[in-house]
Amino acid sequence: MDRFDAMAMFLAAVDHGSLSAAARALKVPVPTLSRKVADLEAVLGTQLLTRTTRKLSLTDAGHAYAGAARRILEQVEEAERAAAGEFVAPRGTLVVTAPVLFGRLHVLPVVCAFLALFPEIDVKLMLGDGNADLVEDHIDMAVRIGPLPDSGLIATRIGAMRAIVCASPSAIAGHGVPQRPEDLADVPSIATNAPLWRPDWRFRDPKTGAFIEAPIRPRLTTSSEAAADAAERGTGFVRLLHYQAFEALRSGRLVSVLEAFEPEPAPVHLVHLPRGQMPLKMRRFIDFAAPRLKRRLAVIAGLVEGETPEAFDMPAEAR
């Protein structure tokens, strides 16, 4: 029995929650995967998985073995990368994840500029608004907007992001300018169906620092990008992260309100898992991307005047 192969199939079954889902992901027949896991249990002399018709669950021994197997396979993978020269020269595939719109507007241009400088590095850019699991999804780097949980990730802060309320000039002309967060209950609003969407918007009293929960009356609930478009059409007031409305605000298609009541800006980080030795592809990406993303966020925040977010992407010698 190939022990490493059996470990990988066992972990795939754990990560996907069923033998059939794991088999589809690995592109192997279900009986093959089931036999590999059974052989592994036979060698170990203990049951790792409890199988039902609907799902799998780990036994106590399975929990302990899954953690150890994952560490072993990661060490093998790191050894293979070292043998292939990944720690000697920047090469290989780098997996990066970011929120969908921020990734398209700001991470993608930086990645393209990075690829132009490092022909032996390939990048897989995964865009999604949920926080992907860096271990399970084999992700090297992630852009995270918002406070970081105490997860043991290594974080490089690249800026902060305001949460703003804005509306089109026509909506403001028709409904007036809200003077306090509570006034939003009397105007049409647009809600976003982001993963952390809530039925009210939180503000901060500029005098006391106390939180204010402002109930809203959504006329429309949609994605953040579509919500910005709907706001430009006068449908209602919308709350967005600053980058999502930056161009519309700069051109006057949207106007921000209640700025004095905004909560603290959310931190923005580049994060990665701790490693004993960081592959050069990751070190080069951090060194290249962090200052460029930081500059983009500074432009959005108004800390840098007279530049577009794209101006800092190209190498210094080309500017």
N, C-alpha and C positions, 0 to 999 in steps of 0.2 A: 504494500500500500504506500502511495506517495503521501507522506504525512502532511506536507505543506499544502498539497492540493486538497486533502480532506479538511484541513483547518479552514482553508478559504471557502470551501463549500458550506461548512458548518456556520461560519460567520455570515455568509450570504443568506442562509436560511434565517438566522437570527435577525439580521438587518431588514429583511423583506417581510418577515412575519409568517411565511409559509414556504413549503418546499416547492410548490408550483411557481410562485412568484420568483423565488431565487433561481429556479431552473430556467425560467424565461430570461432573467437578467444575465445569467451566465451562458445562455444558449446551449444547455445540455439537457438530455432527457431527464424527466423527473425520477424514473427508477435508478438512473446512474447516480444522481445526487443523493437520493435516499439511501442507496447502498453504501456510498462513501461515508455518510454520517453514521450509519449503522456499524460499519467497519471500524470507524474511529471509536465509537462507544465500546465495541468489543475489545479493542486494544487497551483502552483505558480501564475497562472493567467496571464502568459506571454509566448510568443514563444521563445524557446531557439535555435532552429535549423531551418534553411531554407533548405528544401529538394528539390533537383532536381533529374533528372533521373541518373545523373552521380556522383554527390558528395553532401556532406553536407557542409554548412557554418554556422558559429555562428552568431546569432544576437548580438546586443550590450548587451542586457540582458544576452545572452548565454555566452559571453566572461566573464562578471563579475561573473556569477554563476559558470562557470567551474573552475575558480581560487579558489573560496570559497569552492566548493565541494571537490576539490582535497586536500585542506588543512584539511578539516573536516575528510575525509577518512584516511589521513595520521595520524591524531591525534588518530583516533579510532584504527588504526593498531598499533600505538606505545603503546596505552593503553593495547591492547591485548597482545603485546609482554611483557610488564611489568608484566601483570597478570600471564603470563606463566613463569616468572622467567628469562627472557632474560637479564634483567639489574642486576640480582643478581648472576647468574652463566653464564659462556660462553657456550651458546647452541643455536641451531637453524641453519637455512640455510643462508649462506653468498654468495652473488652473486658478482662475480669479473669479470671484462672484461680487455682485453689486446690485442695489435696487434697480428696477427696470429703467425708469426715466433718467435717474442720475447716471446710471451706467451708460446709457445711450448718449446722453448729452456731454458727459464729462470724463468717464472712465475710458470709453471706447477711443476717443481721439488720443488720449495719453498712451493707450495700448498700441495704437497704430504707429505712433511716433517711436515707441520703444522697439517694436518689431523692425522698424527701418534701421535701427542701430545694432540690433543683435540678430543676425541672420540664422544663428544656430539655436535660437529659442523660439518655440511655438507657444501660443497662448490659447487656452480654451476659456472664453469669457462667458460665464453663466449669469444671466440676468433674471432676478426674481425678487419679489417684495417680501418674502418670508426669509427668516434667518436660517440659511442652510447649515447643516451640521458639518463642520470642517473635517471631522474624522470619518464619519460614515460616507460622505460624498467625495472624499479624497481631494479636498480643496486646499490649495497652498496659501492664498491670500483672499481676504474679504474686506469690502468697504462696509462699515456699519455706521448708521446714523441713529443716534440716541445713546442713552446711558448703557454702559456695558455691565452685564452681570458679572459676579465674581466667578469667572469660568476658567481662570488659569491661562487665558489667551495672552499673547504678547501684542501690545497695542502701540501704534504710533499715531499720535493725535495730529490731524491735518487741518483742523478748523472747527467751526461751529455753524449751526444752521438755525435761523429763525423760523418760527411758525407764525405766519401772517394771515390776517383776514383782509380780503380785498373784494372789489366789485367793479363792474364797468361804470364809466361815467353816466350812462343812461340809467342804470339801476340806482345809483346814488341820487340822480336827479329825481327819480320817481319815488324813492323811499327815504331820502335824507341820509345824513351821516350819523351812524350810531355814536352816541357820546359815552356810553358805558356798555360793558358786555351784556348786561341784562336787556338792552335795547334790541339785541338780535332776535329775541322771541317774537318781535313784531314785524320782522322783515323776512322775505323768502330766502332760503339758504340752499346750498348745494353740499351734500355730504359725500365723502369718499368711502369706498368699500375696502380701504386698506386693512391689513390684518388686525391692527390695533384700533379700528374705528370704534368710537363711543358716541352715544346719543347726545352728548353735550360737549361744549368746547371749554377747555380750562384756561383761565387767565390769571394774572397776578395783579393785585392791587398795588399801584405804584407808591402809595404812601405807607401802607402797613406790611406789604409783602405777602399778605394772605391770599390764598387761592380763591378764585371765583369760578364757580361752575355755571356756565351760561347755557340754558337749554336752547335748542334750535328747532326750526320747523322746516325740515328738508322738503323741497319741491322735487328734488332729483337726487338720486344716489348713484354714483358711477365711479369709474377709475379716476385717479388724480389727474391724469393727462386730459381726459374728457371733461372733468370738472372745471379745469382751467378754461377750456374752450367754451363750455356752457356759460361760465361767468362772463367771458368776453361778449357773449350774445345777450347779456342782460338778464339771464335767468334768475340770478340771485347772488347772495354773498357767499364766499367760499373760503375755507381755511386750507392753506397749502404750506408746504415747506418753501422757503424763499426761492430756491433754485427752480421750482416748478412754475413759478410765475415771473421769473426774472426778466425775460425779454418783453413780456406783456406790460410789466410795470415800467420798464425803461422807455417803452414806446408810448405809454399813456393809455394803452388799451384796457388796463386795469389800474385801479387806485387803491392803495392800502389804507385801512382804517384801524382805529383802536391800537395804534402802535404803542402808546404809553402803558397799555395793559398786557402786552405780550409776555408770555412766560420766558424763563431763561432759555437762551438758544441751546439746542441739543448738540452735544459733542459729536464730531465725526472722526472716525479712526480707520486706519488700515490695520487689520489684525491677522495674526497667524498663530499656529500652534507652536509651543516651545520645542526647540530641537537642540540636540547636543551640538551638532554642526550644521549650519545653514547652507544649503546648496547655493552656489554662486548665482544661479538664475533668480532665486528669491532675493538675494542681497542686491543684485543689480536692479531688479524691479523696484524694490523699496527705495533705493537711492535715486532712481530716475523718477518714479511716479509720485512719491511723497511731496517733494517741493512743487511739482507741477499742479497736483491736486490742491495743495495748500494755497497756491497762488490763485487758482480758479475760485476757491471758496472766499479768498480775500477780496477778489473783484466783485463777487456776488454780494458780499457783506458791505461793500462800499469803502473798504479799507485801502484799496488801490484805485486811483482815478486815472482815466485816460487810456485804459487798456481793455481789451476784450478778454474773456476767459481763455481763448485759444492762443493768445500771444506768447505764452510761456511754454507751450508744448514742445516746440522745436528745440534742438540742441543749441547751446549758447553760441557756438561758432557759426550757426546758420542764421542767427537773428541780427 
